[in-house]
Amino acid sequence: MKKTGKRGGFSLLELLAVVTILGIIASIIVPRVTVSSTTAKEKVRAHHVATMNAAFERYYIEENAWPTAIATLVPDYLPDGEPVDPTGVGYTVNNTSHRVE
């Protein structure tokens, strides 16, 4: 038997409604994801700085002298190596305060 009549499918109005709904959802989610990524990178950077400052203090207690570079702490005080800055700025040592910034 042959079918006569309309073929099944979506109308243009139904497709337009779906695209509109997806656009609204994307406009809500995309800004939150980008802000979350930036915040996460800043928190990881702060954690790395705190870890390296603690390693600087341990080095001073054990060696009775401040290290002059972060590389001095590898591998004894930073066994996983020098942390990579997720923000791309990099870490510097302030030789006056003996802190990583």
Backbone as a printed PyTorch tensor [residue, N CA C, xyz], in Angstrom:
tensor([[[ 0.8320, -1.1850,  0.0000],
         [ 0.0000,  0.0000,  0.0000],
         [ 0.8740,  1.2450,  0.0000]],

        [[ 0.4690,  2.1720, -0.7380],
         [ 1.1730,  3.4370, -0.8050],
         [ 0.5550,  4.4270,  0.1610]],

        [[ 1.4810,  5.2340,  0.7780],
         [ 0.9920,  6.2940,  1.6510],
         [ 0.7380,  7.5150,  0.8090]],

        [[-0.3200,  8.1100,  1.0640],
         [-0.6060,  9.3660,  0.3930],
         [-0.7490, 10.4330,  1.4630]],

        [[-0.3170, 11.5960,  1.1690],
         [-0.4240, 12.6760,  2.1550],
         [ 0.9420, 13.2710,  2.4510]],

        [[ 1.0300, 13.8980,  3.5910],
         [ 2.2430, 14.6000,  3.9800],
         [ 3.3230, 13.6450,  4.4570]],

        [[ 4.5470, 14.0480,  4.1990],
         [ 5.6790, 13.3000,  4.7470],
         [ 5.9530, 13.8140,  6.1430]],

        [[ 6.4590, 12.9390,  7.0210],
         [ 6.7750, 13.3480,  8.3840],
         [ 8.0310, 14.2040,  8.4210]],

        [[ 8.1130, 15.0990,  9.3650],
         [ 9.2780, 15.9610,  9.5160],
         [ 8.9390, 17.1450, 10.3880]],

        [[ 9.9170, 18.0350, 10.5140],
         [ 9.7160, 19.2120, 11.3430],
         [ 9.3850, 20.3990, 10.4680]],

        [[ 8.5420, 21.2440, 10.9980],
         [ 8.2200, 22.4580, 10.2500],
         [ 9.2800, 23.5110, 10.5440]],

        [[ 9.3090, 24.5300,  9.7420],
         [10.2580, 25.6110,  9.9140],
         [10.0510, 26.3110, 11.2570]],

        [[ 8.8430, 26.4490, 11.6820],
         [ 8.5380, 27.0860, 12.9620],
         [ 9.0760, 26.2670, 14.1330]],

        [[ 8.9610, 24.9410, 14.0770],
         [ 9.4920, 24.0750, 15.1410],
         [11.0160, 24.1690, 15.2030]],

        [[11.6790, 24.1540, 14.0620],
         [13.1350, 24.2890, 14.0400],
         [13.5770, 25.6550, 14.5700]],

        [[12.8570, 26.7020, 14.2440],
         [13.1700, 28.0380, 14.7330],
         [13.0300, 28.1020, 16.2580]],

        [[12.0190, 27.4670, 16.7980],
         [11.8200, 27.4430, 18.2510],
         [12.9770, 26.7180, 18.9380]],

        [[13.4230, 25.6010, 18.3980],
         [14.5230, 24.8390, 18.9860],
         [15.8160, 25.6480, 18.9340]],

        [[16.0980, 26.2780, 17.8170],
         [17.3110, 27.0790, 17.6830],
         [17.2820, 28.2590, 18.6630]],

        [[16.1400, 28.8780, 18.8450],
         [16.0040, 29.9850, 19.7820],
         [16.2650, 29.5260, 21.2150]],

        [[15.7100, 28.4050, 21.5950],
         [15.9140, 27.8610, 22.9410],
         [17.3880, 27.5250, 23.1650]],

        [[18.0280, 26.9120, 22.1880],
         [19.4560, 26.5940, 22.3170],
         [20.2960, 27.8690, 22.4260]],

        [[19.9380, 28.9020, 21.7060],
         [20.6450, 30.1800, 21.7930],
         [20.5200, 30.8090, 23.1690]],

        [[19.3450, 30.7330, 23.7590],
         [19.1400, 31.2770, 25.1060],
         [19.9690, 30.4960, 26.1190]],

        [[19.9640, 29.1920, 26.0260],
         [20.7460, 28.3550, 26.9470],
         [22.2400, 28.6550, 26.7920]],

        [[22.7130, 28.7790, 25.5590],
         [24.1350, 29.0670, 25.3200],
         [24.5120, 30.4440, 25.8670]],

        [[23.6280, 31.4270, 25.7320],
         [23.9450, 32.7710, 26.2290],
         [24.0180, 32.8170, 27.7520]],

        [[23.4050, 31.8800, 28.4250],
         [23.4830, 31.7980, 29.8890],
         [24.7310, 31.0310, 30.3170]],

        [[25.0540, 29.9590, 29.6440],
         [26.1320, 29.0620, 30.0760],
         [27.5220, 29.5630, 29.6900]],

        [[27.7140, 30.0760, 28.5000],
         [29.0500, 30.4490, 28.0130],
         [29.7430, 31.4750, 28.9200]],

        [[29.1050, 32.5630, 29.3400],
         [29.8020, 33.4970, 30.2370],
         [30.1970, 32.8620, 31.5700]],

        [[29.3790, 31.9830, 32.0960],
         [29.7000, 31.3340, 33.3680],
         [30.9120, 30.4180, 33.2230]],

        [[31.0410, 29.7520, 32.1210],
         [32.1710, 28.8410, 31.9130],
         [33.4690, 29.6250, 31.7760]],

        [[33.4530, 30.7440, 31.0520],
         [34.6730, 31.5260, 30.8860],
         [35.1070, 32.1570, 32.1980]],

        [[34.1710, 32.6300, 33.0010],
         [34.5070, 33.1960, 34.3090],
         [35.0370, 32.0970, 35.2210]],

        [[34.4440, 30.9380, 35.1740],
         [34.9000, 29.8260, 36.0040],
         [36.3260, 29.4250, 35.6520]],

        [[36.6610, 29.4270, 34.3930],
         [38.0080, 29.0630, 33.9480],
         [39.0380, 30.0600, 34.4630]],

        [[38.7420, 31.3420, 34.3650],
         [39.6600, 32.3760, 34.8470],
         [39.8420, 32.2790, 36.3530]],

        [[38.7590, 32.0950, 37.0810],
         [38.8220, 31.9710, 38.5340],
         [39.6290, 30.7480, 38.9330]],

        [[39.4480, 29.6520, 38.2470],
         [40.1850, 28.4270, 38.5580],
         [41.6820, 28.6260, 38.3390]],

        [[42.0650, 29.2970, 37.2510],
         [43.4800, 29.5530, 36.9760],
         [44.0950, 30.4330, 38.0610]],

        [[43.3520, 31.4390, 38.5290],
         [43.8570, 32.3180, 39.5830],
         [44.0330, 31.5550, 40.8960]],

        [[43.1110, 30.6540, 41.1920],
         [43.2140, 29.8690, 42.4270],
         [44.3830, 28.8830, 42.3650]],

        [[44.6050, 28.2850, 41.2030],
         [45.7510, 27.3750, 41.0480],
         [47.0470, 28.1560, 41.2050]],

        [[47.1110, 29.3510, 40.6270],
         [48.3090, 30.1920, 40.7580],
         [48.5640, 30.5380, 42.2220]],

        [[47.5290, 30.9230, 42.9620],
         [47.6780, 31.2550, 44.3810],
         [48.1620, 30.0430, 45.1820]],

        [[47.6550, 28.8610, 44.8340],
         [48.0950, 27.6370, 45.5100],
         [49.5770, 27.3600, 45.2400]],

        [[49.9990, 27.5260, 43.9920],
         [51.4040, 27.3130, 43.6460],
         [52.3140, 28.2910, 44.3990]],

        [[51.8970, 29.5560, 44.4790],
         [52.6930, 30.5580, 45.1860],
         [52.8130, 30.1780, 46.6590]],

        [[51.7090, 29.7640, 47.2750],
         [51.7460, 29.3690, 48.6870],
         [52.6520, 28.1520, 48.8940]],

        [[52.5890, 27.1940, 47.9870],
         [53.4260, 25.9970, 48.0950],
         [54.9070, 26.3600, 47.9690]],

        [[55.2360, 27.2260, 47.0170],
         [56.6350, 27.6070, 46.8370],
         [57.1440, 28.4580, 48.0040]],

        [[56.2870, 29.3200, 48.5640],
         [56.6980, 30.1040, 49.7240],
         [56.9590, 29.2020, 50.9280]],

        [[56.1460, 28.1740, 51.1000],
         [56.3740, 27.2140, 52.1850],
         [57.6930, 26.4720, 51.9550]],

        [[57.9860, 26.1380, 50.7040],
         [59.2460, 25.4620, 50.3850],
         [60.4340, 26.3910, 50.6470]],

        [[60.2810, 27.6860, 50.3520],
         [61.3380, 28.6580, 50.6440],
         [61.6310, 28.6850, 52.1450]],

        [[60.5760, 28.6900, 52.9440],
         [60.7570, 28.7220, 54.4010],
         [61.4060, 27.4400, 54.9210]],

        [[61.0020, 26.2930, 54.4000],
         [61.6280, 25.0290, 54.8070],
         [63.1100, 25.0150, 54.4310]],

        [[63.4240, 25.5290, 53.2370],
         [64.8140, 25.6060, 52.7930],
         [65.6250, 26.4710, 53.7680]],

        [[65.0600, 27.6070, 54.1490],
         [65.7670, 28.5110, 55.0650],
         [66.0070, 27.8390, 56.4200]],

        [[65.0210, 27.1310, 56.9160],
         [65.1610, 26.4530, 58.2110],
         [66.2520, 25.3880, 58.1420]],

        [[66.3030, 24.6350, 57.0640],
         [67.2620, 23.5390, 56.9560],
         [68.6590, 24.0040, 56.5280]],

        [[68.7510, 25.0090, 55.6680],
         [70.0470, 25.4300, 55.1140],
         [70.5920, 26.7080, 55.7650]],

        [[69.7550, 27.4000, 56.5460],
         [70.1130, 28.6510, 57.2080],
         [70.5220, 29.7350, 56.1950]],

        [[69.9280, 29.6840, 55.0190],
         [70.1300, 30.6910, 53.9720],
         [68.9160, 30.6480, 53.0510]],

        [[68.5750, 31.8000, 52.4930],
         [67.4360, 31.8580, 51.5770],
         [67.8580, 31.4040, 50.1860]],

        [[67.0070, 30.6580, 49.5080],
         [67.3240, 30.2990, 48.1150],
         [67.2010, 31.5360, 47.2270]],

        [[67.9640, 31.5700, 46.1700],
         [67.9330, 32.7270, 45.2720],
         [67.0360, 32.5030, 44.0590]],

        [[66.6720, 31.2490, 43.8100],
         [65.8260, 30.9350, 42.6500],
         [64.9190, 29.7580, 42.9850]],

        [[63.8430, 29.6640, 42.2700],
         [62.8990, 28.5630, 42.4750],
         [63.5530, 27.2380, 42.0990]],

        [[64.4180, 27.2520, 41.0990],
         [65.0780, 26.0180, 40.6440],
         [65.9330, 25.3960, 41.7450]],

        [[66.3650, 26.1970, 42.7140],
         [67.1650, 25.6870, 43.8320],
         [66.3660, 24.6890, 44.6690]],

        [[65.0550, 24.8310, 44.6590],
         [64.1850, 23.9960, 45.4900],
         [63.8860, 22.6310, 44.8830]],

        [[64.1950, 22.4610, 43.6110],
         [63.9040, 21.2020, 42.9180],
         [65.0980, 20.2780, 43.0740]],

        [[65.0000, 19.0420, 43.3710],
         [63.8460, 18.1960, 43.6560],
         [63.5710, 18.0090, 45.1530]],

        [[64.4510, 18.5450, 46.0260],
         [64.3030, 18.2770, 47.4540],
         [63.0320, 18.8770, 48.0570]],

        [[62.6920, 20.1030, 47.6920],
         [61.5540, 20.7900, 48.3020],
         [60.3470, 20.8540, 47.3780]],

        [[60.5710, 20.7250, 46.1070],
         [59.4900, 20.6580, 45.1180],
         [59.7170, 19.3980, 44.2790]],

        [[59.3210, 18.2330, 44.7880],
         [59.6390, 16.9760, 44.1060],
         [59.0090, 16.8260, 42.7210]],

        [[57.9030, 17.5240, 42.4570],
         [57.2570, 17.4350, 41.1390],
         [57.8170, 18.4500, 40.1550]],

        [[58.8280, 19.1900, 40.5780],
         [59.4170, 20.1960, 39.7090],
         [58.7890, 21.5530, 39.9360]],

        [[59.3030, 22.5290, 39.2340],
         [58.7890, 23.8940, 39.3490],
         [57.3900, 23.9540, 38.7390]],

        [[56.4030, 24.4650, 39.4790],
         [55.0410, 24.5270, 38.9340],
         [54.9460, 25.4600, 37.7270]],

        [[54.0730, 25.1210, 36.8240],
         [53.8330, 25.9430, 35.6380],
         [52.6810, 26.8920, 35.9550]],

        [[52.8800, 28.1630, 35.6820],
         [51.8560, 29.1680, 35.9500],
         [50.7210, 29.0290, 34.9350]],

        [[49.4940, 28.7330, 35.3820],
         [48.3910, 28.5480, 34.4320],
         [47.9480, 29.8480, 33.7670]],

        [[48.2760, 30.9860, 34.3770],
         [47.8690, 32.2610, 33.7800],
         [48.8640, 32.7520, 32.7460]],

        [[50.0570, 32.1400, 32.6990],
         [51.0610, 32.5120, 31.7140],
         [51.9470, 33.6750, 32.1340]],

        [[51.7400, 34.2200, 33.3290],
         [52.5340, 35.3510, 33.8000],
         [53.9240, 34.9110, 34.2390]],

        [[53.9960, 33.8150, 34.9590],
         [55.2660, 33.3110, 35.4740],
         [55.4650, 33.7250, 36.9200]],

        [[56.3540, 33.0220, 37.5930],
         [56.6360, 33.2960, 39.0020],
         [57.9890, 33.9800, 39.1190]],

        [[58.0750, 34.9480, 40.0230],
         [59.3370, 35.6280, 40.2730],
         [59.6390, 35.5840, 41.7620]],

        [[60.9330, 35.6580, 42.0870],
         [61.3660, 35.6520, 43.4730],
         [61.7640, 37.0720, 43.8540]],

        [[61.1560, 37.5800, 44.9340],
         [61.5400, 38.8710, 45.4850],
         [62.6550, 38.6160, 46.4830]],

        [[63.8760, 38.9660, 46.1380],
         [65.0250, 38.6720, 46.9990],
         [65.0880, 39.5470, 48.2460]],

        [[64.2450, 40.5800, 48.3050],
         [64.1950, 41.4080, 49.5060],
         [63.3190, 40.7460, 50.5650]],

        [[62.1300, 40.3210, 50.1410],
         [61.1910, 39.6980, 51.0960],
         [61.3320, 38.1730, 51.1260]],

        [[62.0910, 37.6260, 50.1840],
         [62.2730, 36.1760, 50.0620],
         [60.9330, 35.4700, 49.8840]],

        [[60.1030, 36.0130, 49.0180],
         [58.7980, 35.4510, 48.7210],
         [58.6470, 35.3020, 47.2190]],

        [[57.8480, 34.3300, 46.8480],
         [57.5070, 34.1300, 45.4340],
         [56.2780, 34.9730, 45.1340]],

        [[56.3230, 35.6570, 44.0130],
         [55.1890, 36.5100, 43.6130],
         [54.6590, 36.1110, 42.2700]]])
